[in-house]
């Protein structure tokens, strides 16, 4: 089944680039089931296009005219079946990235990502998983720096030792598959750890996160 | 009165070295006359100062005597004047006393226009003085208190001034006419304002617009200068280059530079923290060795000796990977926790058998393992031919 994707990005050239690269991938022997069903260059346009085309995944630029990527996320927050958002940005600033993920994005990749990685990230977001680039893993480790909670403790403000371990391996550049092999766990288990981290990131009241959110008037 | 004790000791020192002529004291309030006289007579300077003050206020004799003393004495022996933070206040107090003494003397002698004129005038003068007394420089931390004190000071000063002038005007009987004139002036000014307001408003707006335009122009010029020096130069280089790898390298370096400029990551001069230093080093290795370096840093610390050691070993490891692993990407992860610095350098390239490295290849053993070991740290090298290499560096943090 093809993944229907809407590309929200204000630079036409970059949109064209993504389209071309993903198209090129599809011609290779490995068929990548991604179809770009719509494009938008601003917040209002994005909301309209997403409502009209009902994509599975939205590739969302963090910096967007008319309120930024977060304005788009807000518009779909209360919907029963919102599309899944994957944030895409040239910004490496921790607060930008943390803010968009806290607003509901299922992951974050930088624009230097290559086509195969992007296709893989889209497929994973479509499957309900979180996508952690090494950089995002680093930001999250920074934000949750300090004590590690007991494995059974569902404390939102801490990472479990295992989650911490997984994040560090992601930051070191390992893929989920590599990590599974190293920790003798299945890829599915790694994915559930990462999703748990994403949930904690989005729900935590930890003060660094709250400070970021307050600064950006997110709360 | 600890302060006086210190003054006495000083006076004693001066006394031993006393010249036959009457010399003014370096430990002075006004000109040092009272201090000098006290030295000469061998009494406490405070006694002489009190005597001068009392006789000044009661009849003005003190002022005359002080002036005479200043005339007949010689300056103190050379040497830096004693600096005391209290000096300023004492001096102001002394000047105030002298002025008061002169006024009292003038009143006694009969050179006096009458209390009803002089008291309001004095109030007005004090008001002006209070308004202009500087509060001294302050740090940003207590600027709010400073502001409050300044407001209080202004209010007190202006209040005194207005009270003085008002009272003066009412006593000289001119208040009624002043009121009428003020009314007339208000009417004229109001009329003029109504007449000229639109023109004035336009003028102010034009000035504002011009200022905004100038600021915009300056900003535009700054952005243009930066883009010219960086982006345009790189684009020209890319056009002239026919090697795709070189083009990609130039574009990557430019992207990093522009990004740090746009998002404020730029550090003027040498980086001061490990985080910034790793970022700068990664960018440099990227452009020198044609490889993408994904550097993630968690935590941070100042760039001390240990951090520099780690940085050097880290750089060597990345360069090794770039040279030998045949990859286009190296992942770097640096973590700073309470006890130690940890760094991982990973590539998914060719890999090698660490045991098979010939002894004459000193790169890894000297620049990485040896360097880290000398600083009290450890290195773990894992490599499998065909699947890649990971180097782990650990260094205890220096205690601060």
Interface residues (C-beta under 8 A of the other chain):
Chain A: X90 X91 X92 X93 X112 X134 X135 X137 X138 X141 X142 X145 X168 X171 X172 X173 X174
Chain B: X255 X259 X263 X264 X265 X292 X294 X296 X297 X298 X299 X331 X333 X335 X344 X346 X390
